[in-house]
């Protein structure tokens, strides 16, 4: 699941004006599920982001297995306090249910000012008590905390203000706090197990621009909420059909039956765009076609008992120098993802405004044999018979990735060959299901693995790589620092960022963290991961593009709401 964009916690922007005039269109070019919904003549916007054979009648925003969460559509009903554009880490958060926020008490106290005049879809008003209740609900039921929301020591609600107090500085967690979906106390107070409760789709009550109109196991349709605080949405109906697999969804997309999709499609230009170039589009017209949303890395387990050489940062530096990133992008990602260019771990271009110049463009696109040799020789390794050894021991490890993850499995095999050619003994093992692979990686029982990076803020991306306080001993699951990396310098930079009270202090801490990661190489940045996004403007206009990147269009609950509210029917 992706997170949001970098925020300073200090700047505010004006609320987005959403009062678009009502408009309907019969449209053309789509068929099947993209007919009318809600009993009106308005054409439904058809959305597909995750192929599944059928839907469960569950719209619980706290359950990652619910149909709403699975299809990235819970934001149409349950809204966050703030919205974030993760395509621009320097952009401040966008006011949503909260219009203002301010830190005080050394960033241990957050004061939220709520938007006036917001109502739940059953007509009752949104109150500060609802927001207070939502945070307390999550604290009591951590299994539903999909956002990493920190637990407050106390919360008070008065008028349109909510004050959250924390034991330590939490300004770095503003995105986690701001993206929490707010639920109505008058309904959820009677729900026994909110993390796993089954919420009937058509009975889901939220503040969002839509309500679920009809539910079947093969389709979920939404109708516009006429009393929405942002004004009645221009898109009057949304349809979410079920597709058994990616091939079926791709076929429907190419035939004009889907308006918005979030799929990894082979040969996307010929499979989708070429079918109707005048209406079928991607985020950008040339490779990589999709926006970058995370930094894909080769995780290196610093505590692996099977590969003790990985505990040596010089070895990790040599591994990074020996990887041909360009061939991974071309051969394994069909140029949908570009080679990583910075060793500091940020994602480019979204984090360009946060990039430390000392680690800009310092990664080679191709293998650098002379650099590998220089690093290992200085570290006491000698090369004999084509193999680097130290104390008679080679650099030996295995890269694991499920062979069902075609691109990552391709990359694992390619890296193994590249590093073996550089004098290391590296193998690839794809005999894992996604579940067993995930268990091994999370528990630290692996040597190396290609893994997607954290979405969200630039800080969160680096925290995912280097925050030892969020890791765990080998054998126990970790949420961050899957490499079991420990660095006093990294932890100090993270603490400095969390305690910073100005944008300049945050950037100074972020620079130190980038430089530490660059030097220690806890994991190796290899590619900038794609946010899958295909759309047709045959029926609706207002889509995010490379020239107008107002939101990350890759599948995401809150971003889908923000995107859809920018669309207008043609005609």
C-alpha positions as CSV (number, residue, x, y, z in Angstrom):
1,X,0.0,0.0,0.0
2,X,1.3,3.4,-0.9
3,X,1.4,6.4,1.5
4,X,1.4,10.0,0.9
5,X,3.7,12.9,0.1
6,X,6.3,14.8,2.2
7,X,4.8,17.5,4.4
8,X,6.5,20.1,6.5
9,X,3.7,20.4,9.1
10,X,4.2,24.1,8.9
11,X,2.5,25.4,5.8
12,X,-1.1,25.6,4.8
13,X,-2.8,26.0,1.5
14,X,-6.3,27.2,0.7
15,X,-9.0,24.6,0.4
16,X,-9.7,23.2,-3.1
17,X,-12.9,24.7,-4.6
18,X,-15.1,21.8,-5.5
19,X,-18.3,23.5,-6.4
20,X,-18.5,22.2,-10.0
21,X,-21.9,22.6,-11.7
22,X,-23.9,19.5,-12.2
23,X,-23.7,17.9,-15.7
24,X,-24.6,14.7,-17.3
25,X,-23.6,13.0,-20.5
26,X,-24.7,10.0,-22.4
27,X,-21.2,9.6,-23.7
28,X,-19.9,7.2,-26.2
29,X,-17.0,4.8,-26.7
30,X,-17.7,2.6,-23.7
31,X,-20.0,-0.3,-23.1
32,X,-20.9,-2.9,-20.6
33,X,-20.4,-1.8,-17.0
34,X,-20.0,1.8,-18.0
35,X,-23.7,2.4,-18.5
36,X,-25.8,4.4,-16.2
37,X,-25.9,3.9,-12.5
38,X,-28.2,5.0,-9.7
39,X,-31.2,5.0,-11.9
40,X,-30.3,8.3,-13.7
41,X,-29.2,9.1,-17.2
42,X,-25.7,10.1,-16.2
43,X,-22.9,7.9,-17.5
44,X,-21.0,6.1,-14.8
45,X,-17.2,6.5,-14.5
46,X,-15.8,2.9,-14.6
47,X,-12.9,2.3,-12.3
48,X,-10.7,-0.9,-12.0
49,X,-7.5,-1.1,-10.0
50,X,-7.2,-4.6,-8.7
51,X,-8.5,-7.7,-10.6
52,X,-10.5,-10.0,-8.4
53,X,-13.0,-12.7,-9.4
54,X,-15.7,-11.3,-7.1
55,X,-16.4,-8.8,-4.4
56,X,-17.3,-9.4,-0.8
57,X,-20.1,-7.3,0.7
58,X,-17.8,-5.4,3.0
59,X,-16.9,-1.7,2.9
60,X,-14.9,-1.5,6.2
61,X,-12.2,1.1,5.7
62,X,-10.1,-0.4,8.5
63,X,-10.0,-3.9,6.9
64,X,-7.4,-4.4,4.1
65,X,-9.4,-7.4,2.9
66,X,-12.7,-5.5,2.4
67,X,-13.9,-4.8,-1.2
68,X,-13.7,-1.1,-0.7
69,X,-10.1,-1.1,0.5
70,X,-9.1,-3.7,-2.0
71,X,-10.3,-1.6,-4.9
72,X,-9.0,1.7,-3.5
73,X,-12.4,3.2,-3.3
74,X,-13.1,3.7,0.4
75,X,-12.1,7.3,0.0
76,X,-15.3,7.9,-2.0
77,X,-17.2,7.4,1.2
78,X,-14.8,7.7,4.2
79,X,-12.7,10.8,4.0
80,X,-9.3,11.9,5.5
81,X,-8.4,15.0,7.3
82,X,-6.0,16.0,4.6
83,X,-5.1,15.1,1.1
84,X,-1.5,14.7,-0.3
85,X,0.0,14.9,-3.7
86,X,2.8,12.3,-3.6
87,X,4.1,13.3,-7.0
88,X,5.5,16.4,-5.3
89,X,7.1,15.9,-1.9
90,X,7.5,19.6,-1.4
91,X,3.8,20.4,-1.8
92,X,2.0,21.1,1.5
93,X,-0.9,19.0,2.5
94,X,-4.3,20.0,1.1
95,X,-7.0,20.8,3.7
96,X,-9.9,18.4,3.6
97,X,-12.0,17.6,6.7
98,X,-9.4,19.6,8.6
99,X,-8.9,23.1,7.3
100,X,-6.0,24.0,9.7
101,X,-3.4,22.3,11.8
102,X,-0.6,23.4,14.1
103,X,2.1,21.8,16.1
104,X,3.1,23.1,19.6
105,X,4.8,21.8,22.7
106,X,7.9,20.6,20.9
107,X,5.8,19.0,18.2
108,X,4.1,16.8,20.8
109,X,0.7,18.6,20.5
110,X,-1.3,18.8,17.3
111,X,-4.3,21.1,17.1
112,X,-6.8,20.4,14.3
113,X,-9.4,22.8,13.1
114,X,-12.3,21.0,11.4
115,X,-14.3,22.2,8.4
116,X,-17.7,23.6,9.2
117,X,-20.9,22.4,7.7
118,X,-19.9,18.8,6.9
119,X,-22.6,16.2,7.3
120,X,-22.6,12.4,7.3
121,X,-24.5,10.9,4.4
122,X,-27.3,10.1,6.8
123,X,-27.8,13.8,7.5
124,X,-26.1,14.0,10.9
125,X,-23.4,16.6,11.3
126,X,-19.7,15.8,11.5
127,X,-18.4,16.8,15.0
128,X,-15.0,17.0,16.7
129,X,-16.2,14.1,18.8
130,X,-16.4,12.0,15.6
131,X,-12.7,12.8,14.9
132,X,-11.7,12.1,18.5
133,X,-13.6,8.8,18.4
134,X,-11.9,7.7,15.1
135,X,-8.4,8.1,16.6
136,X,-9.4,6.4,19.8
137,X,-11.0,3.6,17.9
138,X,-7.8,2.9,16.0
139,X,-5.7,3.1,19.2
140,X,-7.9,0.4,20.8
141,X,-7.9,-1.7,17.7
142,X,-4.3,-1.6,16.3
143,X,-5.0,-4.4,13.8
144,X,-7.0,-1.9,11.8
145,X,-4.2,0.7,11.7
146,X,-3.2,0.4,8.1
147,X,-1.7,4.0,8.1
148,X,0.8,3.8,10.9
149,X,-1.1,6.4,12.9
150,X,0.8,7.1,16.2
151,X,-1.2,6.6,19.4
152,X,-2.0,9.8,21.3
153,X,-1.6,10.0,25.1
154,X,-4.7,12.1,25.2
155,X,-7.3,13.7,22.9
156,X,-9.7,16.5,23.5
157,X,-12.6,17.7,21.4
158,X,-14.3,21.1,21.7
159,X,-16.3,23.0,19.2
160,X,-14.7,22.4,15.8
161,X,-11.2,21.7,17.3
162,X,-9.5,18.5,18.2
163,X,-6.2,18.4,20.2
164,X,-4.0,15.4,20.1
165,X,-1.2,15.0,22.6
166,X,1.7,12.6,22.1
167,X,4.5,11.4,24.3
168,X,7.2,12.4,21.8
169,X,7.5,14.6,18.8
170,X,5.2,13.4,16.0
171,X,5.4,16.1,13.3
172,X,7.0,13.7,11.0
173,X,3.9,11.6,11.2
174,X,1.5,14.3,9.9
175,X,0.8,12.3,6.7
176,X,0.0,9.2,8.7
177,X,-2.3,11.2,11.0
178,X,-3.9,13.2,8.1
179,X,-4.8,10.3,6.0
180,X,-6.9,8.4,8.6
181,X,-10.4,7.9,7.4
182,X,-12.9,9.5,9.8
183,X,-16.0,7.4,10.8
184,X,-19.2,8.4,12.5
185,X,-19.3,7.7,16.3
186,X,-23.0,7.3,16.3
187,X,-22.6,4.1,14.1
188,X,-19.2,2.8,14.9
189,X,-19.5,3.0,18.7
190,X,-21.7,-0.1,18.5
191,X,-19.3,-2.1,16.3
192,X,-17.5,-4.8,18.4
193,X,-14.5,-5.6,16.2
194,X,-13.8,-2.6,13.9
195,X,-10.7,-4.0,12.4
196,X,-12.6,-7.0,11.0
197,X,-16.2,-6.0,11.1
198,X,-18.2,-6.6,7.9
199,X,-19.8,-3.3,6.8
200,X,-22.6,-3.7,4.3
201,X,-21.6,-1.7,1.2
202,X,-25.0,0.0,0.8
203,X,-25.1,0.9,4.5
204,X,-21.6,2.6,4.7
205,X,-22.1,6.1,6.1
206,X,-19.4,8.7,5.5
207,X,-18.8,12.3,4.6
208,X,-17.6,11.5,1.1
209,X,-18.9,12.6,-2.3
210,X,-20.5,9.3,-3.0
211,X,-22.6,6.6,-1.3
212,X,-22.9,3.0,-2.5
213,X,-26.0,2.7,-4.6
214,X,-26.0,-1.0,-5.5
215,X,-23.8,-4.0,-4.7
216,X,-23.4,-7.4,-6.3
217,X,-20.5,-9.8,-6.2
218,X,-19.6,-8.6,-9.7
219,X,-20.1,-4.8,-9.5
220,X,-20.2,-2.0,-7.0
221,X,-22.0,1.2,-8.1
222,X,-21.9,4.6,-6.4
223,X,-24.2,7.6,-6.7
224,X,-23.3,11.2,-6.0
225,X,-24.0,12.5,-2.5
226,X,-26.1,15.6,-3.2
227,X,-25.4,17.1,0.2
228,X,-21.6,16.7,-0.1
229,X,-19.8,19.6,1.6
230,X,-17.6,20.2,-1.5
231,X,-20.6,20.6,-3.8
232,X,-22.4,17.9,-5.8
233,X,-19.7,16.0,-7.8
234,X,-19.7,16.5,-11.6
235,X,-19.3,12.7,-12.0
236,X,-22.8,11.5,-11.0
237,X,-22.1,7.8,-10.8
238,X,-19.1,5.5,-10.4
239,X,-19.0,1.8,-11.4
240,X,-16.5,-0.7,-10.2
241,X,-16.7,-4.1,-12.0
242,X,-15.0,-7.3,-11.0
243,X,-12.5,-8.9,-13.4
244,X,-11.1,-12.4,-12.8
245,X,-7.5,-11.5,-13.7
246,X,-5.3,-8.9,-15.2
247,X,-5.8,-10.2,-18.8
248,X,-9.6,-9.8,-18.5
249,X,-9.2,-6.3,-17.2
250,X,-6.7,-5.3,-19.9
251,X,-9.1,-6.6,-22.6
252,X,-12.0,-4.5,-21.2
253,X,-9.7,-1.5,-20.9
254,X,-8.6,-1.8,-24.5
255,X,-12.2,-2.1,-25.7
256,X,-13.2,1.1,-24.0
257,X,-15.2,-0.4,-21.2
258,X,-13.0,1.1,-18.4
259,X,-12.3,4.8,-17.9
260,X,-9.7,4.5,-15.1
261,X,-7.4,1.6,-14.5
262,X,-4.3,0.8,-12.4
263,X,-2.7,-2.2,-14.0
264,X,0.8,-3.4,-15.0
265,X,0.1,-4.1,-18.7
266,X,2.6,-5.7,-21.1
267,X,3.3,-3.6,-24.2
268,X,0.9,-1.0,-22.9
269,X,1.4,1.2,-26.0
270,X,0.3,-1.4,-28.5
271,X,-2.2,-3.2,-26.1
272,X,-4.0,-0.1,-24.9
273,X,-2.9,3.3,-26.4
274,X,-2.8,2.1,-30.1
275,X,-6.3,0.7,-29.9
276,X,-7.6,4.3,-29.9
277,X,-4.8,6.9,-29.7
278,X,-7.2,9.8,-29.7
279,X,-8.8,8.7,-26.3
280,X,-6.5,6.2,-24.7
281,X,-3.7,7.7,-22.6
282,X,-1.0,7.2,-20.0
283,X,0.5,9.7,-17.5
284,X,3.1,10.6,-20.2
285,X,3.4,9.7,-23.8
286,X,7.0,8.3,-23.7
287,X,8.7,5.8,-21.5
288,X,8.5,5.2,-18.6
289,X,4.8,6.1,-19.2
290,X,3.9,5.9,-15.5
291,X,4.7,8.2,-12.6
292,X,7.4,7.2,-10.2
293,X,6.0,6.5,-6.7
294,X,8.6,4.6,-4.8
295,X,12.3,3.5,-4.8
296,X,12.7,-0.2,-5.5
297,X,15.7,-1.6,-3.7
298,X,17.7,-4.8,-3.3
299,X,17.3,-5.4,0.4
300,X,20.5,-6.7,2.0
301,X,20.0,-8.5,5.3
302,X,22.6,-7.0,7.6
303,X,22.0,-9.7,10.1
304,X,21.9,-12.8,7.8
305,X,23.7,-15.8,9.4
306,X,23.9,-17.4,6.0
307,X,25.6,-14.4,4.4
308,X,27.8,-12.8,7.0
309,X,29.6,-10.7,4.3
310,X,26.5,-8.6,4.0
311,X,27.2,-7.1,7.4
312,X,30.2,-5.3,5.8
313,X,29.2,-2.0,4.4
314,X,32.1,-2.1,1.9
315,X,30.6,-5.3,0.5
316,X,27.3,-3.6,0.2
317,X,28.9,-0.7,-1.6
318,X,30.5,-3.1,-4.0
319,X,27.2,-4.8,-4.7
320,X,25.6,-1.5,-5.6
321,X,28.5,-0.7,-7.9
322,X,28.2,-4.1,-9.6
323,X,24.5,-3.8,-10.6
324,X,23.5,-2.9,-14.1
325,X,20.4,-0.9,-13.4
326,X,19.7,0.0,-17.0
327,X,19.4,-3.6,-18.1
328,X,17.0,-4.2,-15.2
329,X,14.9,-1.3,-16.4
330,X,15.0,-2.5,-20.0
331,X,14.8,-6.2,-19.7
332,X,12.7,-6.7,-16.6
333,X,10.5,-3.6,-16.4
334,X,10.1,-2.9,-20.2
335,X,11.3,0.6,-19.4
336,X,8.2,1.3,-17.2
337,X,10.6,2.0,-14.3
338,X,13.8,4.0,-14.7
339,X,17.2,3.3,-13.1
340,X,17.7,4.8,-9.7
341,X,20.2,7.7,-9.8
342,X,20.7,8.7,-6.1
343,X,22.2,6.5,-3.5
344,X,20.4,8.4,-0.8
345,X,17.2,6.5,-1.2
346,X,14.7,9.2,-2.2
347,X,12.3,8.7,-5.2
348,X,12.9,11.0,-8.2
349,X,11.4,13.1,-9.6
350,X,8.8,13.4,-6.8
351,X,11.4,14.1,-4.1
352,X,13.6,16.3,-6.2
353,X,13.0,19.3,-3.9
354,X,14.3,17.3,-1.0
355,X,17.4,15.8,-2.7
356,X,20.8,16.4,-1.0
357,X,23.1,17.6,-3.8
358,X,25.9,15.4,-2.3
359,X,24.1,12.3,-3.4
360,X,22.6,13.5,-6.7
361,X,23.4,11.4,-9.8
362,X,26.0,9.3,-8.0
363,X,24.7,5.9,-9.1
364,X,26.0,4.3,-12.3
365,X,23.3,3.0,-14.7
366,X,25.6,0.1,-15.7
367,X,28.0,-2.2,-13.7
368,X,31.2,-0.5,-12.7
369,X,33.8,-3.2,-12.5
370,X,36.7,-0.9,-11.6
371,X,34.7,0.6,-8.7
372,X,33.9,-2.9,-7.4
373,X,37.5,-3.8,-7.5
374,X,38.6,-0.6,-5.8
375,X,36.1,-1.0,-2.9
376,X,36.8,-4.6,-2.2
377,X,40.6,-4.3,-2.5
378,X,40.6,-1.5,0.0
379,X,38.5,-3.6,2.3
380,X,41.0,-6.4,2.3
381,X,39.5,-8.7,-0.3
382,X,41.7,-10.4,-2.9
383,X,40.6,-11.9,-6.2
384,X,41.7,-15.4,-7.1
385,X,40.3,-17.6,-9.8
386,X,37.8,-14.9,-10.6
387,X,36.4,-14.8,-7.0
388,X,36.7,-12.2,-4.3
389,X,37.6,-13.7,-0.9
390,X,38.7,-12.4,2.5
391,X,40.0,-14.8,5.1
392,X,39.3,-17.6,2.7
393,X,35.6,-16.8,2.6
394,X,33.8,-15.6,-0.6
395,X,31.0,-13.0,-0.9
396,X,28.1,-15.5,-1.1
397,X,24.4,-14.9,-0.8
398,X,21.0,-15.8,-2.3
399,X,18.4,-13.4,-3.7
400,X,14.8,-14.5,-3.1
401,X,11.7,-13.3,-4.9
402,X,8.5,-15.2,-5.9
403,X,8.8,-16.4,-9.5
404,X,5.1,-15.3,-9.8
405,X,6.4,-11.7,-9.5
406,X,7.6,-11.8,-13.1
407,X,9.5,-8.5,-13.1
408,X,11.2,-9.0,-9.7
409,X,12.1,-12.6,-10.5
410,X,13.6,-11.4,-13.7
411,X,15.6,-8.8,-11.8
412,X,16.7,-11.3,-9.1
413,X,18.1,-13.6,-11.7
414,X,19.8,-10.8,-13.6
415,X,21.4,-9.3,-10.5
416,X,22.7,-12.8,-9.6
417,X,24.4,-13.1,-13.0
418,X,25.8,-9.6,-12.9
419,X,27.3,-9.9,-9.4
420,X,28.6,-13.4,-10.2
421,X,30.4,-11.9,-13.2
422,X,31.9,-9.4,-10.8
423,X,33.5,-12.2,-8.7
424,X,30.8,-12.8,-6.1
425,X,28.8,-16.1,-5.6
426,X,25.2,-15.0,-5.9
427,X,22.2,-17.2,-6.7
428,X,18.5,-16.5,-7.1
429,X,15.6,-18.6,-5.7
430,X,12.1,-18.1,-6.9
431,X,10.4,-21.0,-5.1
432,X,8.3,-18.9,-2.9
433,X,4.6,-17.9,-2.9
434,X,4.1,-14.2,-2.2
435,X,3.0,-15.1,1.3
436,X,6.0,-17.3,2.2
437,X,8.3,-14.7,0.6
438,X,6.7,-11.9,2.6
439,X,7.1,-13.9,5.8
440,X,10.7,-14.5,5.2
441,X,11.5,-10.9,4.4
442,X,9.5,-9.5,7.3
443,X,11.0,-11.9,9.7
444,X,14.6,-11.3,8.5
445,X,15.1,-14.9,7.5
446,X,16.6,-14.2,4.1
447,X,19.9,-12.9,2.5
448,X,18.7,-10.5,-0.1
449,X,15.5,-9.6,-2.0
450,X,14.1,-7.1,-4.5
451,X,11.4,-5.2,-2.8
452,X,9.2,-2.2,-3.5
453,X,9.8,0.9,-1.5
454,X,7.6,3.0,0.8
455,X,5.3,5.5,-0.7
456,X,4.3,8.7,1.2
457,X,6.7,11.3,2.3
458,X,10.4,11.5,1.5
459,X,11.1,11.0,5.2
460,X,8.9,7.9,5.3
461,X,10.8,6.4,2.3
462,X,14.1,6.8,4.2
463,X,12.6,5.7,7.5
464,X,11.4,2.5,5.9
465,X,15.1,1.8,5.0
466,X,16.9,3.0,8.1
467,X,14.8,3.4,11.3
468,X,16.1,0.7,13.6
469,X,13.5,1.6,16.2
470,X,10.8,0.2,13.8
471,X,12.7,-3.0,13.0
472,X,12.8,-6.3,14.9
473,X,15.2,-9.1,15.8
474,X,15.6,-11.8,13.3
475,X,12.7,-14.2,13.6
476,X,10.2,-11.5,14.4
477,X,8.2,-9.4,11.9
478,X,9.4,-5.9,11.2
479,X,7.4,-3.1,9.7
480,X,10.4,-1.0,8.6
481,X,14.1,-1.6,8.3
482,X,13.6,-5.0,6.9
483,X,17.4,-5.2,6.4
484,X,17.9,-5.1,10.2
485,X,20.3,-2.2,9.7
486,X,21.5,-0.4,12.8
487,X,23.2,3.0,12.7
488,X,23.6,5.6,15.5
489,X,24.0,8.2,12.8
490,X,20.8,7.2,11.0
491,X,18.8,7.0,14.2
492,X,20.1,10.5,15.2
493,X,19.1,12.0,11.9
494,X,15.7,10.5,12.2
495,X,15.2,11.8,15.7
496,X,16.4,15.3,14.5
497,X,13.9,15.3,11.7
498,X,11.1,14.3,14.1
499,X,12.0,17.1,16.5
500,X,12.6,19.7,13.9
501,X,10.4,22.8,14.2
502,X,11.3,24.5,10.8
503,X,11.5,23.4,7.2
504,X,15.2,24.1,7.2
505,X,15.9,22.0,10.2
506,X,13.9,19.2,8.6
507,X,15.9,19.4,5.4
508,X,19.2,19.4,7.3
509,X,18.2,16.2,9.1
510,X,17.0,14.7,5.8
511,X,20.3,15.5,4.2
512,X,22.2,13.8,7.0
513,X,20.0,10.7,6.7
514,X,20.5,10.6,2.9
515,X,24.3,10.8,3.3
516,X,24.3,8.1,6.0
517,X,22.3,5.8,3.8
518,X,24.5,6.5,0.8
519,X,27.6,5.6,2.8
520,X,26.3,2.6,4.6
521,X,24.1,1.1,1.8
522,X,21.7,-0.8,4.1
523,X,19.9,-1.7,0.8
524,X,20.7,-0.9,-2.8
525,X,18.4,1.5,-4.7
526,X,17.9,0.0,-8.2
527,X,14.8,1.4,-9.8
528,X,12.1,4.1,-9.4
529,X,8.9,2.1,-9.0
530,X,5.9,2.8,-11.3
531,X,2.4,4.0,-10.2
532,X,0.2,2.1,-12.7
533,X,-2.3,4.4,-14.4
534,X,-4.3,4.2,-17.7
535,X,-7.3,6.2,-18.7
536,X,-9.6,7.1,-21.5
537,X,-10.9,10.6,-22.0
538,X,-13.7,9.5,-24.3
539,X,-16.3,10.2,-21.6
540,X,-14.6,12.4,-18.9
541,X,-12.0,15.2,-18.8
542,X,-9.7,16.6,-16.2
543,X,-7.2,13.7,-15.8
544,X,-3.8,14.2,-14.1
545,X,-1.0,14.1,-16.6
546,X,2.7,14.8,-16.7
547,X,2.0,18.5,-17.5
548,X,-0.7,18.7,-14.8
549,X,0.4,16.3,-12.0
550,X,-2.1,17.5,-9.4
551,X,-2.3,14.0,-7.7
552,X,-0.6,10.7,-7.9
553,X,-3.1,8.7,-10.1
554,X,-1.8,5.3,-9.2
555,X,-4.4,3.2,-7.3
556,X,-4.9,4.7,-3.8
557,X,-7.9,5.2,-1.7
558,X,-7.7,8.9,-0.9
559,X,-6.1,9.9,-4.2
560,X,-8.9,8.2,-6.2
561,X,-11.4,10.5,-4.5
562,X,-9.3,13.6,-5.2
563,X,-8.9,12.5,-8.8
564,X,-12.5,11.7,-9.5
565,X,-13.6,15.1,-8.0
566,X,-11.5,16.8,-10.7
567,X,-13.3,15.0,-13.5
568,X,-16.2,16.3,-15.6
569,X,-18.4,14.4,-18.1
570,X,-17.9,15.3,-21.8
571,X,-20.9,16.7,-23.7
